[in-house]
Amino acid sequence: MDAFHSLDWSLVQAFLSVAETGSLSAAARALGRSQPTLGRQIRAIEDQLGVELFHRQARGLVLTDTGAALIDPARQMRAAANAMALAAAGREQRLEGSVRITASVAVSVWHLPRVLAAIRRQEPRIALELVPSDRSSNLLYREADIAIRMYRPTQQDLITRHLGDTAIGAFAAHSYIERRGLPATPADLARHDIIGQDRETLLIEGMQSYGIPASREMFAFRCDDVATGWELVRAGAGIGFAQRSLGQRDPLVRELDFGIALPTLPVWLTAHEAMRRTPRVRRVWDLLADALVPAMDLTR
């Protein structure tokens, strides 16, 4: 039992990260440690517990039966460690420090720079960290303090606020319209170059819901990075879809009217309940809520 009582959390964290990612290199990137350090920590925890946790293979590390049996207890330790960190952070009363914000690439690139610059001018003692990502960061693990989501999170212990909905429109550059003409109906899209997603399926599913027989093969350009996709639209590569608040203020493009109403995307502000109680996080939360509605032209 002494080995378990003195077990170093950093070793458990290393074991869990390698188990979940499947390799030392991926775990090192996730934890911000070097690969040799992760290798030493895995050997250390195996020595301390007196068991083999991984089979070493050419393509990575595979859990042994013993390692697999320890995954759930390790995850419980991680949850407890994060709960302690959140509880401690929630007691912080100073209106200073850092606040980490995550949002989609689209929101981060086109809306947040002006908003965050204004927040920084109002609260110069708060350092702002922005994580542009279309991957959902886990607020329970302190990957971010505040998240701006295009869906309503359902995890427990999270506080959410629906800021409104952002409208989606179809756009093409004036140069493209001059070259290829103006589509008037959804059926006309079959004769045009469409800028769509590569591995993501959201756009395909949306088009199919309007009776358009969409598939990945119909896209002349495929890119999952929305900022790059928008630049393709502006360059005249084809027809693309974007937030109307973005496209309507861009002089290089024109909004297309197919005679149908395109769907809207909800915008949710989200934070962990404990972190939301800290003065600096609550202050940034309130400022974001006030600024994003006009910045993104949200409707309620």
BALOBA-1460 file (C-alpha; in Angstrom, 3 decimals):
// residues 300
<rec num="1" residu="m" x="0.000" y="0.000" z="0.000"/>
<rec num="2" residu="d" x="2.955" y="2.377" z="0.532"/>
<rec num="3" residu="a" x="3.497" y="2.573" z="-3.237"/>
<rec num="4" residu="f" x="-0.072" y="3.738" z="-3.734"/>
<rec num="5" residu="h" x="-0.025" y="6.216" z="-0.822"/>
<rec num="6" residu="s" x="3.071" y="7.931" z="-2.219"/>
<rec num="7" residu="l" x="2.012" y="7.758" z="-5.872"/>
<rec num="8" residu="d" x="3.013" y="10.937" z="-7.690"/>
<rec num="9" residu="w" x="0.073" y="12.499" z="-9.557"/>
<rec num="10" residu="s" x="2.343" y="13.557" z="-12.423"/>
<rec num="11" residu="l" x="3.142" y="9.869" z="-13.018"/>
<rec num="12" residu="v" x="-0.542" y="8.976" z="-13.057"/>
<rec num="13" residu="q" x="-1.167" y="11.876" z="-15.434"/>
<rec num="14" residu="a" x="1.563" y="10.568" z="-17.742"/>
<rec num="15" residu="f" x="0.091" y="7.045" z="-17.674"/>
<rec num="16" residu="l" x="-3.389" y="8.320" z="-18.430"/>
<rec num="17" residu="s" x="-2.281" y="10.565" z="-21.281"/>
<rec num="18" residu="v" x="-0.264" y="7.803" z="-22.962"/>
<rec num="19" residu="a" x="-3.163" y="5.371" z="-22.524"/>
<rec num="20" residu="e" x="-5.633" y="7.806" z="-24.105"/>
<rec num="21" residu="t" x="-3.414" y="8.959" z="-26.978"/>
<rec num="22" residu="g" x="-1.654" y="5.658" z="-27.703"/>
<rec num="23" residu="s" x="1.868" y="7.030" z="-28.016"/>
<rec num="24" residu="l" x="4.566" y="8.863" z="-26.097"/>
<rec num="25" residu="s" x="4.844" y="11.576" z="-28.743"/>
<rec num="26" residu="a" x="1.123" y="12.397" z="-28.724"/>
<rec num="27" residu="a" x="1.013" y="12.361" z="-24.930"/>
<rec num="28" residu="a" x="4.050" y="14.640" z="-24.765"/>
<rec num="29" residu="r" x="2.327" y="17.184" z="-27.007"/>
<rec num="30" residu="a" x="-0.869" y="16.990" z="-24.957"/>
<rec num="31" residu="l" x="0.921" y="17.518" z="-21.639"/>
<rec num="32" residu="g" x="3.580" y="19.925" z="-22.849"/>
<rec num="33" residu="r" x="6.396" y="17.615" z="-21.759"/>
<rec num="34" residu="s" x="9.231" y="16.040" z="-23.708"/>
<rec num="35" residu="q" x="8.961" y="12.518" z="-25.053"/>
<rec num="36" residu="p" x="11.991" y="11.255" z="-23.058"/>
<rec num="37" residu="t" x="10.406" y="12.679" z="-19.885"/>
<rec num="38" residu="l" x="7.161" y="10.807" z="-20.581"/>
<rec num="39" residu="g" x="9.121" y="7.608" z="-21.206"/>
<rec num="40" residu="r" x="10.923" y="7.941" z="-17.852"/>
<rec num="41" residu="q" x="7.644" y="8.654" z="-16.057"/>
<rec num="42" residu="i" x="5.982" y="5.566" z="-17.523"/>
<rec num="43" residu="r" x="8.912" y="3.407" z="-16.397"/>
<rec num="44" residu="a" x="8.806" y="5.078" z="-12.965"/>
<rec num="45" residu="i" x="5.134" y="4.365" z="-12.362"/>
<rec num="46" residu="e" x="5.548" y="0.771" z="-13.556"/>
<rec num="47" residu="d" x="8.488" y="0.323" z="-11.159"/>
<rec num="48" residu="q" x="6.586" y="1.922" z="-8.298"/>
<rec num="49" residu="l" x="3.499" y="-0.227" z="-8.809"/>
<rec num="50" residu="g" x="5.485" y="-3.334" z="-9.676"/>
<rec num="51" residu="v" x="3.422" y="-4.053" z="-12.798"/>
<rec num="52" residu="e" x="3.709" y="-3.688" z="-16.567"/>
<rec num="53" residu="l" x="1.203" y="-1.130" z="-17.854"/>
<rec num="54" residu="f" x="2.007" y="-1.155" z="-21.588"/>
<rec num="55" residu="h" x="3.158" y="-3.528" z="-24.291"/>
<rec num="56" residu="r" x="5.820" y="-1.784" z="-26.394"/>
<rec num="57" residu="q" x="5.042" y="-2.175" z="-30.099"/>
<rec num="58" residu="a" x="6.401" y="-0.636" z="-33.302"/>
<rec num="59" residu="r" x="3.314" y="1.548" z="-33.741"/>
<rec num="60" residu="g" x="3.104" y="2.732" z="-30.167"/>
<rec num="61" residu="l" x="2.132" y="1.546" z="-26.717"/>
<rec num="62" residu="v" x="-0.784" y="-0.800" z="-26.038"/>
<rec num="63" residu="l" x="-2.287" y="-1.261" z="-22.593"/>
<rec num="64" residu="t" x="-1.741" y="-4.539" z="-20.820"/>
<rec num="65" residu="d" x="-4.700" y="-6.076" z="-19.001"/>
<rec num="66" residu="t" x="-3.357" y="-4.567" z="-15.789"/>
<rec num="67" residu="g" x="-3.010" y="-1.152" z="-17.410"/>
<rec num="68" residu="a" x="-6.559" y="-1.316" z="-18.733"/>
<rec num="69" residu="a" x="-7.838" y="-2.160" z="-15.244"/>
<rec num="70" residu="l" x="-6.182" y="0.996" z="-13.864"/>
<rec num="71" residu="i" x="-7.698" y="3.425" z="-16.391"/>
<rec num="72" residu="d" x="-10.900" y="4.105" z="-14.446"/>
<rec num="73" residu="p" x="-9.132" y="4.715" z="-11.098"/>
<rec num="74" residu="a" x="-6.675" y="7.022" z="-12.886"/>
<rec num="75" residu="r" x="-9.543" y="8.973" z="-14.427"/>
<rec num="76" residu="q" x="-11.141" y="9.286" z="-10.998"/>
<rec num="77" residu="m" x="-7.865" y="10.743" z="-9.704"/>
<rec num="78" residu="r" x="-7.840" y="13.215" z="-12.603"/>
<rec num="79" residu="a" x="-11.420" y="14.234" z="-11.878"/>
<rec num="80" residu="a" x="-10.584" y="14.729" z="-8.192"/>
<rec num="81" residu="a" x="-7.470" y="16.778" z="-9.016"/>
<rec num="82" residu="n" x="-9.443" y="18.983" z="-11.389"/>
<rec num="83" residu="a" x="-12.220" y="19.409" z="-8.839"/>
<rec num="84" residu="m" x="-9.639" y="20.603" z="-6.289"/>
<rec num="85" residu="a" x="-8.144" y="23.043" z="-8.790"/>
<rec num="86" residu="l" x="-11.565" y="24.401" z="-9.733"/>
<rec num="87" residu="a" x="-12.622" y="24.755" z="-6.091"/>
<rec num="88" residu="a" x="-9.422" y="26.634" z="-5.258"/>
<rec num="89" residu="a" x="-9.710" y="28.861" z="-8.324"/>
<rec num="90" residu="g" x="-13.298" y="29.653" z="-7.436"/>
<rec num="91" residu="r" x="-12.094" y="31.202" z="-4.169"/>
<rec num="92" residu="e" x="-9.878" y="33.733" z="-5.961"/>
<rec num="93" residu="q" x="-11.254" y="37.203" z="-5.272"/>
<rec num="94" residu="r" x="-8.866" y="39.481" z="-7.157"/>
<rec num="95" residu="l" x="-9.998" y="41.252" z="-10.319"/>
<rec num="96" residu="e" x="-6.705" y="40.401" z="-11.986"/>
<rec num="97" residu="g" x="-4.929" y="37.407" z="-13.451"/>
<rec num="98" residu="s" x="-5.581" y="35.518" z="-16.674"/>
<rec num="99" residu="v" x="-8.800" y="34.341" z="-18.318"/>
<rec num="100" residu="r" x="-8.593" y="31.678" z="-21.022"/>
<rec num="101" residu="i" x="-11.249" y="31.864" z="-23.732"/>
<rec num="102" residu="t" x="-11.903" y="29.289" z="-26.421"/>
<rec num="103" residu="a" x="-14.080" y="29.781" z="-29.486"/>
<rec num="104" residu="s" x="-14.440" y="28.449" z="-32.995"/>
<rec num="105" residu="v" x="-11.914" y="29.567" z="-35.579"/>
<rec num="106" residu="a" x="-14.584" y="31.684" z="-37.281"/>
<rec num="107" residu="v" x="-15.546" y="33.551" z="-34.113"/>
<rec num="108" residu="s" x="-11.898" y="33.895" z="-33.041"/>
<rec num="109" residu="v" x="-10.738" y="35.322" z="-36.370"/>
<rec num="110" residu="w" x="-13.629" y="37.580" z="-37.361"/>
<rec num="111" residu="h" x="-15.326" y="38.713" z="-34.151"/>
<rec num="112" residu="l" x="-13.196" y="38.340" z="-31.029"/>
<rec num="113" residu="p" x="-10.150" y="40.511" z="-31.846"/>
<rec num="114" residu="r" x="-12.104" y="43.784" z="-31.599"/>
<rec num="115" residu="v" x="-14.129" y="42.516" z="-28.650"/>
<rec num="116" residu="l" x="-11.089" y="41.365" z="-26.666"/>
<rec num="117" residu="a" x="-9.172" y="44.542" z="-27.460"/>
<rec num="118" residu="a" x="-12.029" y="46.534" z="-25.924"/>
<rec num="119" residu="i" x="-12.160" y="44.266" z="-22.867"/>
<rec num="120" residu="r" x="-8.423" y="44.669" z="-22.354"/>
<rec num="121" residu="r" x="-8.772" y="48.460" z="-22.440"/>
<rec num="122" residu="q" x="-11.477" y="48.268" z="-19.777"/>
<rec num="123" residu="e" x="-9.686" y="45.717" z="-17.586"/>
<rec num="124" residu="p" x="-5.910" y="46.144" z="-18.064"/>
<rec num="125" residu="r" x="-5.101" y="43.908" z="-15.072"/>
<rec num="126" residu="i" x="-6.728" y="40.876" z="-16.714"/>
<rec num="127" residu="a" x="-4.570" y="38.954" z="-19.191"/>
<rec num="128" residu="l" x="-6.616" y="37.323" z="-21.964"/>
<rec num="129" residu="e" x="-5.716" y="33.991" z="-23.551"/>
<rec num="130" residu="l" x="-7.510" y="33.037" z="-26.780"/>
<rec num="131" residu="v" x="-7.692" y="29.454" z="-28.047"/>
<rec num="132" residu="p" x="-9.137" y="29.357" z="-31.586"/>
<rec num="133" residu="s" x="-10.335" y="25.797" z="-32.089"/>
<rec num="134" residu="d" x="-13.245" y="23.928" z="-33.618"/>
<rec num="135" residu="r" x="-12.556" y="21.138" z="-31.126"/>
<rec num="136" residu="s" x="-14.612" y="21.291" z="-27.959"/>
<rec num="137" residu="s" x="-12.294" y="22.128" z="-25.077"/>
<rec num="138" residu="n" x="-13.164" y="20.553" z="-21.762"/>
<rec num="139" residu="l" x="-14.044" y="23.202" z="-19.205"/>
<rec num="140" residu="l" x="-14.013" y="20.608" z="-16.430"/>
<rec num="141" residu="y" x="-10.287" y="20.047" z="-17.033"/>
<rec num="142" residu="r" x="-9.449" y="23.779" z="-17.084"/>
<rec num="143" residu="e" x="-8.570" y="23.721" z="-20.798"/>
<rec num="144" residu="a" x="-10.420" y="27.045" z="-20.877"/>
<rec num="145" residu="d" x="-12.262" y="29.289" z="-18.416"/>
<rec num="146" residu="i" x="-14.938" y="30.504" z="-20.856"/>
<rec num="147" residu="a" x="-16.119" y="28.867" z="-24.060"/>
<rec num="148" residu="i" x="-18.147" y="30.370" z="-26.892"/>
<rec num="149" residu="r" x="-20.072" y="27.497" z="-28.456"/>
<rec num="150" residu="m" x="-22.362" y="27.076" z="-31.459"/>
<rec num="151" residu="y" x="-24.363" y="24.504" z="-29.506"/>
<rec num="152" residu="r" x="-25.683" y="24.169" z="-25.973"/>
<rec num="153" residu="p" x="-23.286" y="22.197" z="-23.742"/>
<rec num="154" residu="t" x="-24.973" y="19.564" z="-21.572"/>
<rec num="155" residu="q" x="-22.242" y="18.679" z="-19.073"/>
<rec num="156" residu="q" x="-23.074" y="19.013" z="-15.411"/>
<rec num="157" residu="d" x="-21.599" y="21.868" z="-13.360"/>
<rec num="158" residu="l" x="-21.520" y="24.184" z="-16.400"/>
<rec num="159" residu="i" x="-23.293" y="27.532" z="-16.570"/>
<rec num="160" residu="t" x="-24.609" y="28.479" z="-20.001"/>
<rec num="161" residu="r" x="-26.166" y="31.590" z="-21.487"/>
<rec num="162" residu="h" x="-27.813" y="31.754" z="-24.893"/>
<rec num="163" residu="l" x="-26.635" y="35.022" z="-26.440"/>
<rec num="164" residu="g" x="-28.716" y="34.673" z="-29.607"/>
<rec num="165" residu="d" x="-28.559" y="33.171" z="-33.068"/>
<rec num="166" residu="t" x="-26.302" y="34.055" z="-35.969"/>
<rec num="167" residu="a" x="-27.709" y="33.856" z="-39.493"/>
<rec num="168" residu="i" x="-25.951" y="31.894" z="-42.236"/>
<rec num="169" residu="g" x="-25.833" y="33.049" z="-45.848"/>
<rec num="170" residu="a" x="-24.487" y="31.884" z="-49.209"/>
<rec num="171" residu="f" x="-21.879" y="34.114" z="-50.820"/>
<rec num="172" residu="a" x="-19.812" y="34.384" z="-53.972"/>
<rec num="173" residu="a" x="-17.191" y="36.881" z="-55.064"/>
<rec num="174" residu="h" x="-18.189" y="39.420" z="-57.703"/>
<rec num="175" residu="s" x="-15.378" y="38.001" z="-59.833"/>
<rec num="176" residu="y" x="-16.915" y="34.526" z="-59.665"/>
<rec num="177" residu="i" x="-20.414" y="35.801" z="-60.536"/>
<rec num="178" residu="e" x="-19.055" y="37.687" z="-63.544"/>
<rec num="179" residu="r" x="-17.384" y="34.505" z="-64.750"/>
<rec num="180" residu="r" x="-20.037" y="31.875" z="-63.938"/>
<rec num="181" residu="g" x="-23.323" y="33.699" z="-63.538"/>
<rec num="182" residu="l" x="-25.761" y="34.037" z="-60.673"/>
<rec num="183" residu="p" x="-27.520" y="30.920" z="-59.300"/>
<rec num="184" residu="a" x="-31.168" y="31.575" z="-58.455"/>
<rec num="185" residu="t" x="-32.374" y="28.293" z="-56.935"/>
<rec num="186" residu="p" x="-30.824" y="25.479" z="-54.878"/>
<rec num="187" residu="a" x="-30.984" y="23.264" z="-57.976"/>
<rec num="188" residu="d" x="-28.679" y="25.708" z="-59.791"/>
<rec num="189" residu="l" x="-25.883" y="24.834" z="-57.368"/>
<rec num="190" residu="a" x="-25.226" y="21.623" z="-59.304"/>
<rec num="191" residu="r" x="-23.809" y="23.761" z="-62.139"/>
<rec num="192" residu="h" x="-21.506" y="25.768" z="-59.911"/>
<rec num="193" residu="d" x="-18.293" y="25.336" z="-57.963"/>
<rec num="194" residu="i" x="-19.107" y="24.872" z="-54.271"/>
<rec num="195" residu="i" x="-16.618" y="25.384" z="-51.480"/>
<rec num="196" residu="g" x="-17.348" y="22.757" z="-48.844"/>
<rec num="197" residu="q" x="-15.891" y="20.732" z="-46.034"/>
<rec num="198" residu="d" x="-13.373" y="17.931" z="-46.281"/>
<rec num="199" residu="r" x="-13.943" y="15.547" z="-43.369"/>
<rec num="200" residu="e" x="-16.677" y="17.433" z="-41.548"/>
<rec num="201" residu="t" x="-20.278" y="16.686" z="-42.569"/>
<rec num="202" residu="l" x="-22.245" y="19.626" z="-41.122"/>
<rec num="203" residu="l" x="-22.658" y="21.442" z="-44.442"/>
<rec num="204" residu="i" x="-23.634" y="18.273" z="-46.316"/>
<rec num="205" residu="e" x="-26.260" y="17.428" z="-43.712"/>
<rec num="206" residu="g" x="-27.635" y="20.973" z="-43.850"/>
<rec num="207" residu="m" x="-27.930" y="20.915" z="-47.643"/>
<rec num="208" residu="q" x="-29.580" y="17.508" z="-47.579"/>
<rec num="209" residu="s" x="-32.186" y="18.824" z="-45.134"/>
<rec num="210" residu="y" x="-33.258" y="21.255" z="-47.912"/>
<rec num="211" residu="g" x="-33.639" y="18.482" z="-50.436"/>
<rec num="212" residu="i" x="-30.291" y="19.065" z="-52.135"/>
<rec num="213" residu="p" x="-28.607" y="15.702" z="-52.915"/>
<rec num="214" residu="a" x="-25.326" y="16.877" z="-51.429"/>
<rec num="215" residu="s" x="-22.199" y="14.772" z="-51.068"/>
<rec num="216" residu="r" x="-18.512" y="15.410" z="-50.534"/>
<rec num="217" residu="e" x="-17.882" y="14.826" z="-54.241"/>
<rec num="218" residu="m" x="-19.992" y="17.834" z="-55.251"/>
<rec num="219" residu="f" x="-17.496" y="20.249" z="-53.659"/>
<rec num="220" residu="a" x="-14.966" y="21.682" z="-56.087"/>
<rec num="221" residu="f" x="-12.890" y="22.864" z="-53.116"/>
<rec num="222" residu="r" x="-12.773" y="21.004" z="-49.789"/>
<rec num="223" residu="c" x="-11.390" y="22.519" z="-46.610"/>
<rec num="224" residu="d" x="-12.351" y="22.117" z="-42.953"/>
<rec num="225" residu="d" x="-10.680" y="25.365" z="-41.878"/>
<rec num="226" residu="v" x="-13.425" y="27.984" z="-42.150"/>
<rec num="227" residu="a" x="-11.019" y="30.942" z="-42.355"/>
<rec num="228" residu="t" x="-9.243" y="29.397" z="-45.332"/>
<rec num="229" residu="g" x="-12.581" y="28.459" z="-46.884"/>
<rec num="230" residu="w" x="-13.739" y="32.060" z="-46.656"/>
<rec num="231" residu="e" x="-10.585" y="33.277" z="-48.358"/>
<rec num="232" residu="l" x="-11.356" y="30.858" z="-51.200"/>
<rec num="233" residu="v" x="-14.772" y="32.505" z="-51.526"/>
<rec num="234" residu="r" x="-13.218" y="35.982" z="-51.588"/>
<rec num="235" residu="a" x="-10.703" y="34.842" z="-54.214"/>
<rec num="236" residu="g" x="-13.511" y="33.819" z="-56.570"/>
<rec num="237" residu="a" x="-12.971" y="30.070" z="-56.244"/>
<rec num="238" residu="g" x="-16.651" y="29.298" z="-55.803"/>
<rec num="239" residu="i" x="-19.801" y="29.645" z="-53.714"/>
<rec num="240" residu="g" x="-19.455" y="29.271" z="-49.975"/>
<rec num="241" residu="f" x="-21.473" y="29.577" z="-46.787"/>
<rec num="242" residu="a" x="-20.637" y="31.857" z="-43.880"/>
<rec num="243" residu="q" x="-22.114" y="34.000" z="-41.142"/>
<rec num="244" residu="r" x="-24.115" y="36.808" z="-42.726"/>
<rec num="245" residu="s" x="-22.546" y="39.304" z="-40.328"/>
<rec num="246" residu="l" x="-19.226" y="38.493" z="-41.972"/>
<rec num="247" residu="g" x="-20.222" y="38.309" z="-45.625"/>
<rec num="248" residu="q" x="-22.492" y="41.344" z="-45.685"/>
<rec num="249" residu="r" x="-19.653" y="43.699" z="-44.736"/>
<rec num="250" residu="d" x="-17.152" y="42.300" z="-47.244"/>
<rec num="251" residu="p" x="-17.058" y="44.382" z="-50.459"/>
<rec num="252" residu="l" x="-15.512" y="41.538" z="-52.474"/>
<rec num="253" residu="v" x="-18.542" y="39.248" z="-52.195"/>
<rec num="254" residu="r" x="-22.283" y="39.264" z="-52.828"/>
<rec num="255" residu="e" x="-24.931" y="37.411" z="-50.858"/>
<rec num="256" residu="l" x="-26.952" y="34.936" z="-52.922"/>
<rec num="257" residu="d" x="-30.711" y="34.509" z="-52.600"/>
<rec num="258" residu="f" x="-32.044" y="31.035" z="-53.373"/>
<rec num="259" residu="g" x="-35.577" y="31.788" z="-52.223"/>
<rec num="260" residu="i" x="-35.186" y="29.757" z="-49.028"/>
<rec num="261" residu="a" x="-34.249" y="30.671" z="-45.481"/>
<rec num="262" residu="l" x="-30.948" y="29.133" z="-44.456"/>
<rec num="263" residu="p" x="-30.562" y="27.795" z="-40.902"/>
<rec num="264" residu="t" x="-29.175" y="29.830" z="-38.027"/>
<rec num="265" residu="l" x="-26.512" y="28.857" z="-35.502"/>
<rec num="266" residu="p" x="-27.047" y="29.410" z="-31.764"/>
<rec num="267" residu="v" x="-24.305" y="31.129" z="-29.796"/>
<rec num="268" residu="w" x="-23.801" y="30.023" z="-26.191"/>
<rec num="269" residu="l" x="-21.508" y="31.417" z="-23.532"/>
<rec num="270" residu="t" x="-20.303" y="28.654" z="-21.205"/>
<rec num="271" residu="a" x="-18.163" y="28.401" z="-18.076"/>
<rec num="272" residu="h" x="-17.668" y="26.038" z="-15.185"/>
<rec num="273" residu="e" x="-19.806" y="27.035" z="-12.216"/>
<rec num="274" residu="a" x="-16.819" y="27.327" z="-9.857"/>
<rec num="275" residu="m" x="-14.774" y="29.445" z="-12.268"/>
<rec num="276" residu="r" x="-17.722" y="31.685" z="-13.115"/>
<rec num="277" residu="r" x="-17.762" y="32.815" z="-9.462"/>
<rec num="278" residu="t" x="-14.266" y="34.305" z="-9.661"/>
<rec num="279" residu="p" x="-14.396" y="38.077" z="-10.171"/>
<rec num="280" residu="r" x="-12.108" y="38.166" z="-13.214"/>
<rec num="281" residu="v" x="-13.957" y="35.370" z="-15.053"/>
<rec num="282" residu="r" x="-17.359" y="36.824" z="-14.230"/>
<rec num="283" residu="r" x="-16.202" y="40.257" z="-15.401"/>
<rec num="284" residu="v" x="-14.953" y="38.923" z="-18.743"/>
<rec num="285" residu="w" x="-18.122" y="36.810" z="-19.069"/>
<rec num="286" residu="d" x="-20.318" y="39.905" z="-18.647"/>
<rec num="287" residu="l" x="-18.255" y="41.967" z="-21.080"/>
<rec num="288" residu="l" x="-18.324" y="39.176" z="-23.681"/>
<rec num="289" residu="a" x="-22.081" y="38.819" z="-23.329"/>
<rec num="290" residu="d" x="-22.607" y="42.533" z="-23.904"/>
<rec num="291" residu="a" x="-20.180" y="42.824" z="-26.821"/>
<rec num="292" residu="l" x="-20.843" y="39.669" z="-28.834"/>
<rec num="293" residu="v" x="-24.519" y="40.389" z="-29.519"/>
<rec num="294" residu="p" x="-23.852" y="43.503" z="-31.655"/>
<rec num="295" residu="a" x="-20.486" y="42.230" z="-32.934"/>
<rec num="296" residu="m" x="-22.043" y="39.061" z="-34.367"/>
<rec num="297" residu="d" x="-25.406" y="40.693" z="-35.170"/>
<rec num="298" residu="l" x="-27.186" y="38.092" z="-33.062"/>
<rec num="299" residu="t" x="-30.959" y="37.793" z="-33.021"/>
<rec num="300" residu="r" x="-33.002" y="36.476" z="-30.115"/>
